[in-house]
Amino acid sequence: EFAIYSIGCLQIPFMGIVTISVSRVAIVKICELHQENDLGTIVQVLSNSFRKLALIFIPAFILLWAVAPYLITFLYTDAYTQSIPIFRTFIWILPLAAILVEYIPRSLGDSKYVIKVNLITLFVNVFLVVALLYVFGIIGAAAGFVISRAIRKFLIINYLRKKLRINVNELVPFYALIKIFLCSIFAVIPGVLVTVMIESNAAGSLSLETGCYVFFCAGI
């Protein structure tokens, strides 16, 4: 079961590169704006960064969710098909990654809150992973990890709401995120239909569905 779980929690290589690059650039900008007490511009910078990250992470999430059976089979053979639902659960961290808020309290000079939220998230993560593992099995462990990530972001967003004296809607571009989600779903449908109609091996189906998705995403 550990092998099935570890394969299901397949790391997404570009995720760390993108988030680290964005946070390093944004930290400098936000520190400067905070020193100038320009809270309005900080909100604009953050909202724009969430929107741009969503254009990367949400389409990637939809594609990976759709091609999960072919991807896991192609990389690890049919012996690990049980890893597919775990992988589909674990990759919910991708759309969550678009709301990149973890570095912001530190940029605003509040290191104590960073320590506080990290400790809370640690305990929540352990509790949820153990509890959901007991109830739902290994897929529950993956779900617990994702939910703890979501709770961490919720706590930081609530902190920013109070710190910057704004509404959540001003910070998080919900309309843009929903629009990106819907466009990505519409773009993946033709590829899914084509792979259903044209029987192929895992590599062929993976290539075909990915190609269709990229084509329709570019069109949208």
ZAFIKE-215642 format. One record per residue (C-alpha): residue in three letters; x, y, z. Coordinates in steps of 0.5 Angstrom, whole numbers, plus 500, padded with zeros to 3 digits. Layout:
BEGIN
alaXYZ
...
***
This chain:
BEGIN
glu500500500
phe506505501
ala508504494
ile501505492
tyr501512496
ser508514494
ile506514487
gly499517488
cys503523491
leu507524485
gln511531485
ile509536480
pro516538478
phe514545476
met510547481
gly516549486
ile520552481
val514557479
thr512558486
ile519560489
ser520564483
val514568484
ser515569492
arg522571491
val520577486
ala514579490
ile517579497
val521585495
lys516589492
ile511588498
cys516590503
glu517596499
leu510598499
his509596506
gln515601508
glu511606504
asn504604507
asp501603500
leu496598502
gly492598496
thr498597491
ile500591495
val492588494
gln493589487
val500586486
leu497580490
ser491579486
asn494580480
ser499574482
phe494570484
arg491571477
lys497569473
leu499563477
ala492561476
leu493561469
ile499556470
phe496551476
ile489551474
pro489548467
ala495544469
phe491541474
ile485539470
leu489536465
leu493532470
trp486530473
ala484528466
val490524464
ala491521470
pro490514468
tyr494514462
leu500518466
ile500513472
thr500507467
phe505510462
leu510511468
tyr509505473
thr505500469
asp498497470
ala500494477
tyr499501480
thr492503478
gln490504485
ser494510485
ile490514480
pro485516485
ile490518490
phe494522485
arg487525483
thr486527490
phe493529491
ile493534485
trp488539488
ile494542491
leu495545484
pro489550484
leu491551491
ala498553489
ala495559485
ile493562492
leu500563494
val500567501
glu505563505
tyr510568504
ile506574505
pro506575513
arg514575513
ser514580507
leu509584512
gly514583518
asp510579522
ser515573523
lys511571529
tyr504569525
val508565521
ile511561526
lys504561529
val500558523
asn506553521
leu504550528
ile497550527
thr498547520
leu502542523
phe497539528
val491540523
asn495536518
val497530523
phe490530526
leu487530519
val491525516
val491520521
ala483521522
leu482520514
leu487515514
tyr483511519
val476512516
phe477512508
gly484509507
ile490511504
ile486516499
gly484519506
ala491521508
ala492524501
ala485528502
gly488530509
phe494533507
val490537501
ile485540506
ser490542511
arg494546506
ala487549504
ile486551512
arg493554512
lys491558506
phe484560509
leu488562516
ile493567512
ile488570508
asn483572514
tyr490575517
leu491579511
arg484581511
lys485584517
lys492586516
leu490590510
arg483592512
ile480589506
asn474584503
val477577501
asn474579494
glu478585493
leu484580495
val482573491
pro480574484
phe474569485
tyr471571478
ala477570474
leu479563478
ile472560476
lys473563469
ile479559468
phe477553471
leu471553467
cys475554460
ser480549462
ile474544463
phe471546456
ala478545453
val479538456
ile473535454
pro474534446
gly481530448
val477526453
leu472524447
val477523442
thr481518447
val474514448
met473513441
ile480512439
glu483506443
ser490506444
asn495504449
ala497509455
ala503513451
gly498514445
ser492516449
leu496521454
ser499524448
leu493525444
glu489528450
thr495532452
gly495535445
cys488536444
tyr488540451
val493544449
phe490546442
phe483548445
cys486551451
ala490556446
gly484557442
ile480559448
***
